[in-house]
Amino acid sequence: MPTFLSEFSLIDRYSAQRRQPRHAAVLGIGDDCALLAGRPDHELAVSTDMLLEGCHFFSDVPPETLGHKALAVNLSDLAAMGAEPRAFTLALALPDVSASRQDWLDEFVHGLFALADRYGCELVGGDTTAGPLNICITVFGDVPCGQALRRDAAQPGDDIWVSGELGNARLALGALRGEWPLAPDELPALRYALQMPEPRIALGMELRGVAHAALDLSDGLAGDLSHILERSKVAARVDVDSLPRSSTLRAQPLSIQYQCAVEGGDDYELCFTAPPSRRDTLLALIPRIGVPLTRIGTIHNLADSAEGNTSVINAHKAHWFDGSGFPISTTWRSFDHFNEE
């Protein structure tokens, strides 16, 4: 194994087997730009996410799982739009290119490409530089014209749904930070949820023409749902007791359950709205995609003037109730990089 890599030999080392264009690229790695062939009657969905050591992941996270997560969080954005993955670019800042770092890179790209190959997502370019460990991926996907799932399309009367379980990643993070104790046999599955999220690509594609609005839950339900409400100019009523939680999370005090399932991030599940007439269609998807879907609330007008109750449902807000219908007065918020406590 070489003991020194230059910027360009580093690129060659980890992109050589990906240099031949596949289904997405007319021209792949090796020129100043990649060339992607547009598909007739489709729009190109593009998203970028950055993962910074010490902010988005611990320094001791296994590199193979980090490679998986780096791409998974980007593919999750495509899923939220109902897009099919096509290609991605990778920009990587590395503190060094020592022999141990090259071993780290071997494992990192193994995890990255294992997920990429599952979804037929082709590496078409990127960049490397020296600096604190930082991973930036841009993904490209296809969605039929006019069928993209957007944040501004929720309608009054829609049901609110979420996929999978909420709060496991935040529960794991809290345990790793020492915020709360977990039994040793409980942590591995939760840590897997934190480090190896599964992008809901199949679900996103199935939601075309069924759901009205959608997004992925990266920063927590409370904050992410508010993006749909603000963009769609609607309000929401959410039953907190209906939120899908693992048995491990349900065993925690209620305050921790709420903190993880409502405010916690890194779930990468889909939250979407759909008319009540689509309930049977959505429930029929569950065995096909292998992912639970749970109805957690409803979309309302900005003011529920029909009942004269503007204090309960008002502008651009999610209002939280327990299973008995009593309002919960707690103010919840989600993760914000520039307002982290």
Backbone as numpy.savetxt, mean C-alpha at the origin, in Angstrom:
# Nx Ny Nz CAx CAy CAz Cx Cy Cz
34.53 -12.93 -5.55 33.68 -11.73 -5.55 34.57 -10.49 -5.55
34.26 -9.50 -6.39 35.08 -8.30 -6.42 34.96 -7.53 -5.11
36.03 -6.87 -4.73 36.02 -6.10 -3.50 35.66 -4.64 -3.74
35.57 -4.23 -5.02 35.25 -2.84 -5.31 34.35 -2.80 -6.54
33.32 -1.99 -6.47 32.44 -1.77 -7.61 32.34 -0.27 -7.87
32.43 0.11 -9.14 32.14 1.49 -9.51 30.63 1.62 -9.70
30.19 2.86 -9.91 28.77 3.08 -10.14 28.26 2.26 -11.32
29.04 2.23 -12.41 28.56 1.57 -13.62 28.71 0.06 -13.55
29.77 -0.43 -12.88 29.87 -1.88 -12.73 28.81 -2.40 -11.77
28.39 -1.56 -10.82 27.29 -1.93 -9.94 26.01 -2.10 -10.74
25.74 -1.15 -11.62 24.55 -1.26 -12.47 24.62 -2.52 -13.33
25.77 -2.75 -13.94 25.92 -3.94 -14.79 25.71 -5.22 -14.00
26.26 -5.27 -12.78 26.20 -6.48 -11.98 24.76 -6.91 -11.70
23.90 -5.94 -11.39 22.56 -6.29 -10.95 21.49 -6.07 -12.02
21.87 -5.62 -13.19 20.86 -5.43 -14.24 21.14 -6.26 -15.48
22.28 -6.95 -15.52 22.65 -7.67 -16.74 21.58 -8.67 -17.16
21.05 -9.42 -16.18 20.06 -10.43 -16.53 18.71 -9.82 -16.87
18.57 -8.50 -16.69 17.30 -7.81 -16.97 17.42 -6.90 -18.19
18.51 -7.01 -18.92 18.78 -6.06 -20.00 17.92 -6.33 -21.23
17.54 -7.58 -21.46 16.75 -7.92 -22.64 15.29 -7.50 -22.42
14.72 -6.65 -23.27 13.33 -6.22 -23.09 12.38 -7.41 -23.07
11.36 -7.30 -22.22 10.35 -8.35 -22.14 9.04 -7.83 -22.73
7.96 -8.00 -22.00 6.67 -7.65 -22.58 6.40 -6.15 -22.56
6.99 -5.41 -21.61 6.61 -4.01 -21.44 7.45 -3.05 -22.26
8.75 -3.31 -22.34 9.67 -2.34 -22.90 10.02 -2.64 -24.35
9.99 -1.59 -25.19 10.57 -1.69 -26.53 12.09 -1.61 -26.41
12.54 -0.78 -25.48 13.96 -0.63 -25.19 14.11 -0.56 -23.69
14.91 -1.47 -23.11 15.04 -1.54 -21.67 16.29 -0.87 -21.16
16.95 -1.51 -20.19 18.12 -0.94 -19.54 19.28 -0.79 -20.52
20.01 0.34 -20.44 21.22 0.50 -21.24 21.31 1.81 -21.97
20.18 2.50 -22.19 20.20 3.80 -22.85 19.80 4.89 -21.84
19.74 6.12 -22.32 19.38 7.22 -21.43 17.93 7.12 -20.95
17.09 6.53 -21.77 15.69 6.31 -21.39 15.27 4.91 -21.83
14.33 4.33 -21.09 13.64 3.14 -21.58 12.48 3.58 -22.46
12.07 2.72 -23.35 10.92 2.99 -24.21 9.85 1.94 -23.92
8.68 2.41 -23.49 7.57 1.53 -23.20 6.53 1.63 -24.31
6.06 0.50 -24.77 5.03 0.49 -25.80 3.67 0.71 -25.16
2.95 1.72 -25.63 1.61 1.95 -25.11 0.63 0.91 -25.61
-0.28 0.49 -24.76 -1.30 -0.48 -25.17 -2.54 0.27 -25.66
-3.12 -0.14 -26.75 -4.30 0.55 -27.27 -5.42 0.60 -26.23
-6.09 1.74 -26.16 -7.25 1.93 -25.29 -6.92 1.79 -23.80
-5.66 2.03 -23.45 -5.25 1.99 -22.06 -4.55 3.29 -21.67
-4.62 3.63 -20.39 -3.89 4.75 -19.84 -2.73 4.21 -19.01
-1.66 4.99 -18.91 -0.48 4.59 -18.15 -0.57 5.15 -16.74
-0.57 4.27 -15.74 -0.57 4.67 -14.34 0.87 4.68 -13.84
1.27 5.75 -13.17 2.65 5.92 -12.72 2.64 6.34 -11.25
3.51 5.73 -10.45 3.61 6.10 -9.03 5.04 5.92 -8.54
5.45 6.73 -7.57 6.79 6.67 -6.99 6.70 6.62 -5.47
7.50 5.76 -4.86 7.62 5.70 -3.41 9.09 5.61 -3.02
9.42 6.18 -1.89 10.79 6.18 -1.37 10.81 5.51 -0.01
11.81 4.67 0.23 12.02 4.04 1.52 13.39 4.44 2.05
13.41 5.07 3.21 14.64 5.59 3.80 14.96 4.84 5.08
16.20 4.36 5.18 16.62 3.62 6.38 16.46 4.50 7.62
15.90 3.89 8.68 15.67 4.63 9.91 14.35 5.34 9.97
13.71 5.51 8.81 12.40 6.14 8.74 11.34 5.12 8.35
11.60 4.37 7.27 10.64 3.39 6.77 11.00 1.96 7.12
12.22 1.71 7.52 12.61 0.36 7.89 13.79 0.40 8.85
13.88 -0.64 9.68 14.99 -0.76 10.61 16.25 -1.19 9.86
17.39 -0.84 10.40 18.65 -1.16 9.74 18.93 -2.65 9.71
18.30 -3.43 10.61 18.57 -4.87 10.65 17.53 -5.70 9.91
16.65 -5.05 9.14 15.65 -5.82 8.39 16.36 -6.68 7.36
15.96 -7.94 7.18 16.62 -8.79 6.19 16.53 -8.18 4.80
17.63 -8.13 4.06 17.61 -7.46 2.75 16.63 -8.07 1.76
16.42 -9.38 1.82 15.47 -9.99 0.88 14.06 -9.51 1.13
13.67 -9.39 2.40 12.34 -8.88 2.69 12.23 -7.40 2.36
13.33 -6.65 2.53 13.31 -5.24 2.16 13.14 -5.08 0.65
13.79 -5.94 -0.13 13.60 -5.89 -1.58 12.15 -6.12 -1.96
11.53 -7.09 -1.29 10.11 -7.35 -1.53 9.26 -6.13 -1.19
9.47 -5.59 0.01 8.61 -4.48 0.44 8.80 -3.24 -0.41
10.04 -2.98 -0.83 10.31 -1.78 -1.63 9.46 -1.76 -2.89
9.30 -2.91 -3.53 8.48 -2.98 -4.73 7.00 -3.12 -4.37
6.70 -3.86 -3.30 5.31 -4.11 -2.93 4.55 -2.84 -2.64
5.18 -1.88 -1.95 4.46 -0.66 -1.60 4.13 0.16 -2.85
4.95 0.03 -3.87 4.66 0.70 -5.15 3.59 -0.02 -5.93
3.67 -1.34 -5.98 2.63 -2.12 -6.66 1.28 -1.90 -6.00
1.27 -1.66 -4.69 0.02 -1.40 -3.99 -0.66 -0.15 -4.53
0.12 0.85 -4.93 -0.47 2.05 -5.54 -1.14 1.71 -6.87
-0.52 0.83 -7.65 -1.16 0.41 -8.90 -2.45 -0.34 -8.60
-2.43 -1.20 -7.59 -3.63 -1.95 -7.22 -4.77 -1.00 -6.87
-4.44 0.07 -6.15 -5.46 1.03 -5.74 -6.12 1.74 -6.91
-5.43 1.79 -8.04 -5.97 2.41 -9.25 -6.60 1.40 -10.19
-6.54 0.11 -9.85 -7.05 -0.92 -10.74 -6.13 -1.20 -11.91
-4.84 -0.87 -11.76 -3.90 -0.99 -12.87 -3.14 -2.31 -12.81
-2.75 -2.79 -13.97 -1.94 -4.00 -14.10 -0.47 -3.59 -14.21
0.42 -4.14 -13.37 1.83 -3.75 -13.41 2.48 -4.07 -14.75
3.39 -3.17 -15.19 4.14 -3.40 -16.42 5.64 -3.28 -16.22
6.09 -2.21 -15.54 7.53 -1.97 -15.46 7.83 -1.11 -14.23
9.13 -1.07 -13.87 9.53 -0.19 -12.77 10.98 0.23 -12.96
11.33 1.35 -12.32 12.71 1.80 -12.24 13.14 1.78 -10.78
14.46 1.66 -10.57 15.02 1.58 -9.22 16.15 2.57 -9.07
16.01 3.51 -8.14 17.09 4.42 -7.77 17.54 4.05 -6.37
18.85 3.86 -6.21 19.37 3.29 -4.98 20.57 4.10 -4.50
20.48 4.62 -3.27 21.64 5.25 -2.62 22.22 4.26 -1.63
23.54 4.04 -1.71 24.22 3.06 -0.87 25.34 3.72 -0.09
25.49 3.37 1.20 26.57 3.95 1.98 27.95 3.50 1.52
28.04 2.30 0.93 29.32 1.76 0.50 29.06 0.61 -0.47
30.13 0.13 -1.11 30.02 -1.03 -2.00 31.06 -2.08 -1.58
31.19 -2.26 -0.29 32.09 -3.27 0.24 31.59 -4.67 -0.08
32.41 -5.68 0.23 32.02 -7.06 -0.02 30.75 -7.41 0.75
30.63 -6.96 1.99 29.42 -7.25 2.76 28.20 -6.57 2.17
28.39 -5.38 1.62 27.29 -4.67 0.97 26.86 -5.40 -0.30
27.81 -5.97 -1.01 27.46 -6.72 -2.21 26.66 -7.98 -1.85
27.01 -8.62 -0.74 26.20 -9.75 -0.27 24.78 -9.28 0.06
24.70 -8.11 0.71 23.39 -7.52 1.04 22.60 -7.27 -0.25
23.27 -6.73 -1.26 22.60 -6.43 -2.52 22.11 -7.69 -3.22
22.90 -8.76 -3.16 22.47 -10.02 -3.77 21.13 -10.46 -3.19
20.99 -10.37 -1.88 19.74 -10.78 -1.24 18.62 -9.79 -1.53
18.96 -8.50 -1.52 17.95 -7.47 -1.79 17.32 -7.66 -3.17
18.16 -7.82 -4.20 17.61 -7.94 -5.55 16.89 -9.27 -5.72
17.27 -10.29 -4.97 16.54 -11.56 -5.03 15.10 -11.37 -4.59
14.90 -10.68 -3.46 13.55 -10.40 -3.00 12.79 -9.48 -3.93
13.49 -8.50 -4.48 12.87 -7.55 -5.40 12.38 -8.25 -6.66
13.26 -9.02 -7.29 12.90 -9.65 -8.56 11.93 -10.82 -8.39
11.94 -11.46 -7.23 10.97 -12.53 -6.99 9.55 -11.97 -7.06
9.32 -10.81 -6.46 7.99 -10.19 -6.52 7.73 -9.63 -7.91
8.72 -9.01 -8.51 8.55 -8.45 -9.86 8.13 -9.52 -10.85
8.77 -10.69 -10.77 8.47 -11.76 -11.71 7.06 -12.32 -11.48
6.60 -12.32 -10.24 5.24 -12.80 -9.97 4.20 -11.97 -10.70
4.46 -10.68 -10.84 3.48 -9.79 -11.46 3.90 -9.35 -12.86
4.93 -9.97 -13.42 5.35 -9.61 -14.77 5.77 -8.17 -14.88
6.39 -7.64 -13.83 6.77 -6.23 -13.79 8.27 -6.12 -14.09
8.61 -5.40 -15.12 9.95 -5.43 -15.71 10.80 -4.24 -15.25
12.03 -4.51 -14.77 12.97 -3.44 -14.46 13.47 -2.82 -15.76
13.27 -1.50 -15.92 13.64 -0.85 -17.18 14.65 0.28 -17.01
15.15 0.51 -15.79 16.14 1.55 -15.61 16.25 1.98 -14.17
17.08 3.00 -13.92 17.26 3.51 -12.58 18.55 4.28 -12.43
19.03 4.36 -11.18 20.23 5.13 -10.89 20.81 4.64 -9.58
22.11 4.85 -9.40 22.77 4.55 -8.13 23.63 5.74 -7.74
23.80 5.91 -6.42 24.67 6.97 -5.92 25.13 6.59 -4.52
26.13 7.30 -4.02 26.59 7.08 -2.66 25.80 7.97 -1.71
25.46 7.40 -0.54 24.72 8.17 0.43 24.04 7.26 1.42
23.30 7.83 2.38 22.54 7.01 3.32 21.59 6.09 2.55
21.39 4.88 3.07 20.60 3.88 2.37 19.20 4.40 2.07
18.89 4.47 0.79 17.61 5.03 0.34 17.20 4.29 -0.92
15.95 3.87 -0.98 15.43 3.10 -2.10 14.25 3.85 -2.70
14.33 4.17 -3.96 13.25 4.90 -4.62 12.84 4.14 -5.87
11.59 3.73 -5.93 11.07 2.95 -7.06 9.92 3.71 -7.70
9.91 3.71 -9.02 8.80 4.23 -9.80 8.19 3.07 -10.58
6.88 2.90 -10.47 6.20 1.82 -11.16 5.30 2.37 -12.26
5.11 1.54 -13.27 4.23 1.87 -14.40 3.24 0.73 -14.57
1.98 1.08 -14.80 0.95 0.07 -15.01 -0.05 0.52 -16.04
-0.85 -0.42 -16.51 -1.89 -0.15 -17.51 -3.27 -0.27 -16.89
-4.15 0.62 -17.28 -5.55 0.52 -16.89 -6.39 0.94 -18.09
-7.46 0.20 -18.42 -8.30 0.59 -19.56 -8.82 2.01 -19.41
-8.89 2.72 -20.51 -9.31 4.13 -20.49 -10.64 4.29 -19.77
-10.67 5.23 -18.85 -11.90 5.54 -18.13 -12.24 4.60 -17.00
-11.40 3.58 -16.73 -11.72 2.60 -15.69 -10.83 2.71 -14.45
-9.93 3.66 -14.40 -9.08 3.81 -13.23 -9.91 4.13 -12.00
-9.56 3.52 -10.88 -10.20 3.82 -9.60 -9.55 5.08 -9.04
-10.37 6.07 -8.71 -9.85 7.36 -8.27 -10.35 7.68 -6.87
-9.76 8.71 -6.28 -10.17 9.13 -4.94 -11.37 10.07 -4.97
-11.70 10.63 -6.11 -12.71 11.69 -6.18 -14.06 11.20 -6.69
-14.31 9.89 -6.61 -15.52 9.35 -7.23 -16.49 8.70 -6.25
-16.25 8.81 -4.94 -17.18 8.24 -3.96 -18.53 8.96 -4.03
-19.61 8.21 -3.85 -20.95 8.76 -3.97 -21.72 8.55 -2.68
-22.56 9.53 -2.28 -23.43 9.31 -1.11 -24.23 8.02 -1.28
-24.31 7.26 -0.21 -24.99 5.98 -0.25 -24.05 4.81 -0.45
-22.82 5.06 -0.91 -21.85 3.99 -1.10 -21.54 3.30 0.23
-21.29 1.99 0.15 -20.66 1.28 1.25 -19.16 1.56 1.23
-18.54 1.49 2.40 -17.08 1.57 2.52 -16.58 0.17 2.87
-15.59 -0.31 2.12 -15.04 -1.64 2.30 -13.53 -1.55 2.53
-12.99 -2.56 3.20 -11.55 -2.74 3.27 -11.23 -4.21 3.01
-10.05 -4.45 2.49 -9.58 -5.82 2.27 -8.71 -6.27 3.45
-8.59 -7.58 3.61 -7.67 -8.15 4.57 -7.94 -7.77 6.01
-6.88 -7.70 6.80 -6.94 -7.30 8.20 -6.17 -5.99 8.39
-6.62 -5.20 9.35 -5.99 -3.92 9.65 -5.26 -3.98 10.98
-4.13 -3.30 11.06 -3.46 -3.09 12.33 -2.33 -4.02 12.68
-2.14 -5.12 11.93 -1.08 -6.07 12.29 0.31 -5.44 12.16
0.52 -4.68 11.11 1.84 -4.07 10.91 2.15 -3.08 12.03
1.17 -2.27 12.42 1.40 -1.31 13.50 1.59 -2.02 14.84
0.90 -3.13 15.05 1.07 -3.89 16.28 2.50 -4.44 16.35
3.01 -4.93 15.22 4.38 -5.42 15.18 5.37 -4.29 15.43
5.15 -3.15 14.79 6.05 -2.01 14.96 6.10 -1.57 16.42
4.95 -1.51 17.06 4.92 -1.12 18.46 5.67 -2.09 19.35
5.56 -3.38 19.05 6.29 -4.38 19.83 7.79 -4.23 19.62
8.20 -4.00 18.38 9.63 -3.85 18.09 10.20 -2.58 18.71
9.36 -1.57 18.85 9.79 -0.31 19.49 9.70 -0.37 21.01
9.11 -1.43 21.55 8.93 -1.53 22.99 7.74 -0.77 23.52
6.78 -0.43 22.66 5.59 0.31 23.10 4.63 -0.58 23.87
4.61 -1.86 23.52 3.75 -2.82 24.22 4.34 -4.22 24.07
4.07 -5.11 25.03 4.65 -6.45 24.95 3.79 -7.39 24.10
4.45 -8.34 23.45 3.78 -9.42 22.75 4.47 -10.72 23.13
3.72 -11.79 23.14 4.32 -13.10 23.39 5.27 -13.44 22.24
6.38 -14.11 22.53 7.36 -14.42 21.48 6.77 -15.15 20.28
5.77 -16.01 20.52 5.21 -16.77 19.40 4.22 -15.95 18.58
3.87 -14.74 19.05 2.94 -13.89 18.31 3.66 -12.98 17.32
4.91 -12.65 17.59 5.60 -11.62 16.80 5.92 -12.04 15.37
6.34 -13.30 15.08 6.75 -13.61 13.70 5.68 -13.32 12.64
4.43 -13.73 12.88 3.38 -13.49 11.89 3.11 -12.01 11.72
3.16 -11.27 12.83 2.91 -9.83 12.75 4.07 -9.13 12.06
5.28 -9.56 12.36 6.44 -8.97 11.70 6.40 -9.24 10.20
5.91 -10.41 9.82 5.76 -10.72 8.40 4.79 -9.73 7.74
3.71 -9.41 8.44 2.75 -8.43 7.89 3.41 -7.07 7.69
4.31 -6.70 8.59 5.00 -5.41 8.49 6.02 -5.40 7.37
6.77 -6.49 7.22 7.90 -6.51 6.30 7.58 -7.08 4.93
6.51 -7.86 4.80 6.21 -8.54 3.54 4.77 -8.30 3.09
4.35 -7.05 2.95 2.97 -6.79 2.53 2.71 -7.35 1.13
1.48 -7.74 0.90 1.09 -8.30 -0.39 0.24 -7.29 -1.15
0.72 -6.77 -2.27 -0.09 -5.81 -3.04 -1.34 -6.49 -3.58
-2.48 -5.85 -3.46 -3.77 -6.44 -3.85 -4.07 -6.17 -5.33
-3.17 -6.62 -6.17 -3.30 -6.37 -7.61 -4.56 -7.02 -8.18
-4.78 -8.28 -7.87 -5.95 -8.99 -8.42 -7.24 -8.31 -7.98
-7.32 -7.92 -6.72 -8.52 -7.23 -6.24 -8.71 -5.91 -6.97
-7.66 -5.13 -7.09 -7.78 -3.84 -7.77 -8.32 -3.97 -9.17
-7.84 -4.96 -9.91 -8.31 -5.16 -11.28 -9.77 -5.62 -11.31
-10.16 -6.43 -10.31 -11.56 -6.88 -10.23 -12.51 -5.73 -9.88
-12.00 -4.70 -9.22 -12.85 -3.59 -8.79 -13.18 -2.62 -9.91
-12.49 -2.75 -11.05 -12.84 -1.88 -12.19 -14.33 -2.07 -12.54
-15.02 -0.96 -12.64 -16.43 -1.02 -13.01 -17.34 -1.47 -11.89
-16.79 -1.77 -10.71 -17.58 -2.18 -9.55 -17.50 -1.13 -8.46
-16.29 -0.75 -8.08 -16.09 0.27 -7.05 -16.15 1.67 -7.68
-16.48 2.64 -6.85 -16.47 4.02 -7.29 -15.12 4.68 -7.01
-14.64 4.58 -5.78 -13.38 5.22 -5.37 -12.54 4.22 -4.60
-11.23 4.41 -4.61 -10.35 3.49 -3.89 -9.01 4.15 -3.61
-8.32 3.62 -2.61 -6.92 3.93 -2.34 -6.33 2.80 -1.50
-5.01 2.82 -1.35 -4.39 1.81 -0.49 -4.08 2.43 0.87
-4.09 1.59 1.89 -3.91 2.05 3.27 -2.44 1.96 3.64
-1.73 3.04 3.41 -0.30 3.08 3.71 0.00 3.87 4.97
-0.80 4.88 5.28 -0.54 5.75 6.42 -1.58 5.61 7.53
-2.53 4.70 7.37 -3.55 4.50 8.39 -4.93 4.85 7.86
-5.94 4.08 8.30 -7.30 4.26 7.81 -7.82 5.68 8.06
-7.57 6.23 9.24 -8.12 7.55 9.57 -7.67 8.61 8.58
-6.38 8.63 8.29 -5.87 9.64 7.37 -6.15 9.32 5.93
-6.00 8.05 5.55 -6.17 7.69 4.14 -7.62 7.83 3.70
-8.58 7.40 4.52 -9.99 7.56 4.16 -10.34 9.03 3.98
-9.72 9.90 4.77 -10.01 11.33 4.64 -9.65 11.86 3.26
-8.67 11.23 2.59 -8.32 11.68 1.24 -9.48 11.45 0.27
-10.15 10.30 0.39 -11.33 10.04 -0.44 -12.42 11.05 -0.12
-12.65 11.31 1.15 -13.73 12.21 1.55 -13.48 13.63 1.05
-12.25 14.09 1.18 -11.94 15.44 0.73 -12.04 15.58 -0.78
-11.49 14.59 -1.49 -11.50 14.67 -2.96 -12.90 14.48 -3.53
-13.71 13.66 -2.87 -15.06 13.38 -3.37 -16.09 14.35 -2.81
-15.68 15.19 -1.84 -16.59 16.15 -1.22 -17.79 15.45 -0.56
-17.46 14.45 0.23 -18.47 13.69 0.96 -17.99 13.49 2.39
-18.83 12.89 3.21 -18.50 12.52 4.58 -18.74 11.03 4.74
-18.38 10.50 5.90 -18.51 9.06 6.11 -18.90 8.75 7.54
-19.55 7.62 7.69 -19.84 7.03 9.00 -19.18 5.66 9.03
-18.31 5.43 10.04 -17.55 4.20 10.11 -17.84 3.49 11.42
-18.13 2.20 11.34 -18.33 1.34 12.51 -16.98 0.76 12.91
-16.40 1.29 13.98 -15.06 0.87 14.39 -15.04 -0.60 14.79
-16.12 -1.08 15.40 -16.13 -2.48 15.83 -16.14 -3.46 14.67
-16.47 -2.99 13.47 -16.49 -3.89 12.31 -15.13 -4.00 11.63
-14.16 -3.19 12.04 -12.85 -3.23 11.38 -12.24 -4.63 11.52
-11.78 -5.22 10.42 -11.23 -6.58 10.48 -9.87 -6.60 11.17
-9.79 -7.37 12.26 -8.57 -7.43 13.06 -8.22 -8.89 13.34
-6.96 -9.16 13.44 -6.50 -10.50 13.78 -6.85 -10.83 15.23
-6.86 -12.11 15.55 -7.14 -12.52 16.92 -6.08 -11.97 17.88
-4.85 -11.84 17.41 -3.78 -11.28 18.26 -4.07 -9.83 18.60
-4.51 -9.05 17.61 -4.82 -7.66 17.88 -6.06 -7.55 18.76
-7.06 -8.39 18.53 -8.29 -8.33 19.34 -8.04 -8.69 20.80
-6.92 -9.37 21.08 -6.58 -9.71 22.46 -5.96 -8.55 23.21
-5.63 -7.47 22.50 -5.01 -6.30 23.12 -6.07 -5.38 23.72
-5.68 -4.50 24.64 -6.62 -3.50 25.13 -7.24 -2.70 23.98
-8.46 -2.26 24.18 -9.19 -1.59 23.10 -8.44 -0.37 22.59
-7.76 0.34 23.46 -7.02 1.53 23.02 -5.93 1.16 22.03
-5.25 0.03 22.24 -4.21 -0.42 21.31 -4.85 -0.91 20.02
-5.99 -1.60 20.13 -6.68 -2.04 18.91 -7.01 -0.85 18.01
-7.56 0.20 18.60 -7.92 1.38 17.82 -6.67 2.06 17.26
-5.64 2.18 18.09 -4.41 2.83 17.63 -3.84 2.11 16.42
-3.88 0.79 16.43 -3.29 0.01 15.33 -4.20 -0.03 14.11
-5.49 -0.31 14.31 -6.39 -0.53 13.17 -6.88 0.77 12.55
-6.98 1.83 13.34 -7.51 3.10 12.83 -6.39 4.05 12.42
-5.36 4.17 13.27 -4.29 5.13 13.00 -3.07 4.49 12.37
-2.86 3.20 12.57 -1.63 2.54 12.14 -1.49 2.46 10.63
-0.27 2.54 10.16 0.00 2.45 8.72 0.63 1.13 8.34
1.10 1.06 7.11 1.82 -0.10 6.56 0.95 -1.32 6.35
-0.39 -1.15 6.30 -1.25 -2.31 6.03 -1.23 -2.68 4.54
-1.23 -1.67 3.67 -1.27 -1.85 2.22 -2.45 -2.71 1.79
-3.55 -2.58 2.52 -4.82 -3.13 2.07 -5.53 -2.05 1.25
-6.58 -2.44 0.54 -7.36 -1.48 -0.22 -8.59 -1.05 0.57
-8.86 0.24 0.54 -10.10 0.80 1.06 -10.85 1.36 -0.15
-12.11 0.99 -0.30 -12.84 1.42 -1.49 -14.32 1.60 -1.17
-15.00 2.33 -2.03 -16.44 2.54 -1.88 -17.14 1.94 -3.09
-18.35 1.44 -2.84 -19.14 0.82 -3.91 -20.61 0.90 -3.53
-21.51 0.98 -4.51 -22.94 1.06 -4.20 -23.44 -0.23 -3.55
-24.46 -0.15 -2.71 -25.01 -1.35 -2.06 -25.43 -2.43 -3.06
-25.80 -2.04 -4.26 -26.20 -3.03 -5.28 -25.06 -3.95 -5.66
-23.83 -3.61 -5.30 -22.67 -4.42 -5.65 -22.20 -5.35 -4.52
-22.96 -5.42 -3.45 -22.52 -6.23 -2.31 -22.32 -7.70 -2.69
-23.30 -8.27 -3.37 -23.18 -9.69 -3.74 -22.00 -9.91 -4.69
-21.79 -8.99 -5.61 -20.65 -9.10 -6.53 -19.34 -9.11 -5.76
-19.22 -8.24 -4.78 -17.98 -8.15 -4.01 -17.78 -9.38 -3.14
-18.83 -9.85 -2.51 -18.70 -11.04 -1.67 -18.33 -12.26 -2.51
-18.79 -12.29 -3.76 -18.45 -13.40 -4.64 -16.99 -13.38 -5.06
-16.35 -12.22 -4.94 -14.93 -12.13 -5.28 -14.03 -12.84 -4.27
-14.49 -12.93 -3.03 -13.62 -13.37 -1.93 -12.97 -14.73 -2.20
-13.74 -15.77 -2.57 -13.06 -17.05 -2.81 -12.15 -17.02 -4.04
-12.44 -16.15 -4.99 -11.63 -16.10 -6.21 -10.28 -15.43 -5.97
-10.27 -14.38 -5.18 -9.02 -13.65 -4.95 -8.32 -14.10 -3.65
-9.04 -14.83 -2.80 -8.43 -15.33 -1.58 -8.14 -14.26 -0.54
-8.90 -13.17 -0.57 -8.69 -12.06 0.37 -10.04 -11.67 0.96
-10.15 -11.61 2.29 -11.41 -11.18 2.90 -11.74 -9.73 2.54
-13.02 -9.44 2.40 -13.51 -8.09 2.19 -14.54 -7.79 3.27
-14.43 -6.62 3.91 -15.30 -6.29 5.03 -15.92 -4.92 4.81
-17.23 -4.85 5.01 -17.94 -3.58 4.90 -17.88 -2.88 6.25
-17.35 -1.65 6.27 -17.08 -0.98 7.54 -17.86 0.32 7.73
-18.59 0.77 6.73 -19.29 2.03 6.89 -19.99 2.47 5.63
-20.42 3.73 5.64 -21.18 4.29 4.52 -20.72 5.71 4.23
-20.92 6.11 2.98 -20.63 7.47 2.53 -21.91 8.29 2.61
-21.78 9.54 3.05 -22.93 10.43 3.21 -22.67 11.75 2.50
-23.76 12.51 2.33 -23.62 13.89 1.87 -22.82 14.69 2.89
-22.35 15.84 2.47 -21.58 16.69 3.38 -22.38 17.04 4.63
-23.66 17.25 4.50 -24.52 17.47 5.66 -25.76 16.61 5.50
-26.05 15.84 6.53 -27.20 14.94 6.47 -28.47 15.73 6.73
-28.76 16.66 5.81 -29.85 17.61 6.03 -31.21 16.95 6.04
-31.31 15.77 5.40 -32.60 15.08 5.36 -33.08 14.73 6.77
-32.13 14.47 7.68 -32.49 14.14 9.05 -32.24 15.33 9.98
-31.81 16.44 9.40 -31.53 17.61 10.20 -30.42 17.40 11.22
-29.46 16.54 10.89 -28.43 16.16 11.85 -27.06 16.51 11.32
-26.81 17.78 11.14 -25.55 18.22 10.56 -24.39 18.05 11.53
-24.67 17.82 12.82 -23.58 17.64 13.77 -22.96 16.24 13.69
-23.69 15.30 13.12 -23.18 13.93 13.05 -22.41 13.68 11.77
-22.95 14.11 10.64 -22.28 13.91 9.37 -22.01 15.28 8.77
-20.76 15.71 8.76 -20.47 17.04 8.21 -19.24 17.00 7.33
-18.79 18.17 6.94 -17.88 18.31 5.81 -16.60 17.49 5.93
-16.38 16.65 4.92 -15.10 16.00 4.67 -14.57 15.23 5.88
-15.46 14.65 6.69 -15.00 13.97 7.88 -15.53 12.56 7.95
-14.71 11.70 8.56 -15.18 10.37 8.94 -15.65 10.45 10.38
-16.84 9.97 10.63 -17.40 9.95 11.97 -17.44 8.50 12.44
-16.91 8.27 13.62 -16.65 6.93 14.10 -17.67 6.53 15.16
-18.22 5.32 15.03 -19.22 4.82 15.94 -18.83 3.41 16.38
-19.29 3.02 17.58 -19.07 1.64 17.98 -20.18 0.76 17.44
-20.11 -0.54 17.72 -21.08 -1.47 17.15 -22.50 -1.24 17.60
-22.69 -0.51 18.70 -24.04 -0.20 19.19 -24.58 1.10 18.62
-23.77 1.76 17.81 -24.21 3.00 17.19 -23.90 4.25 17.99
-23.13 4.12 19.07 -22.77 5.30 19.86 -21.55 5.97 19.24
-21.57 7.29 19.12 -20.42 8.00 18.53 -19.19 7.91 19.43
-18.04 7.83 18.80 -16.75 7.84 19.50 -16.14 9.21 19.30
-15.85 9.89 20.38 -15.43 11.28 20.28 -13.93 11.45 20.08
-13.17 10.34 20.16 -11.71 10.43 20.01 -11.33 11.01 18.64
-10.35 11.89 18.64 -9.82 12.41 17.39 -8.63 11.56 16.97
-8.76 10.91 15.84 -7.70 10.04 15.35 -6.99 10.69 14.18
-5.71 10.39 14.07 -4.95 10.87 12.93 -3.97 9.78 12.50
-3.43 9.93 11.31 -2.52 8.94 10.77 -1.11 9.51 10.70
-0.20 8.65 10.27 1.21 9.03 10.20 1.43 10.17 9.21
2.26 11.13 9.60 2.65 12.24 8.73 4.15 12.45 8.94
4.94 12.34 7.87 6.39 12.47 7.99 6.83 13.80 8.58
6.06 14.84 8.37 6.47 16.16 8.81 5.79 16.60 10.10
4.96 15.71 10.66 4.32 16.01 11.94 4.34 14.78 12.83
5.47 14.06 12.83 5.59 12.84 13.63 5.90 13.22 15.06
5.14 12.61 16.00 5.40 12.88 17.42 6.55 12.00 17.92
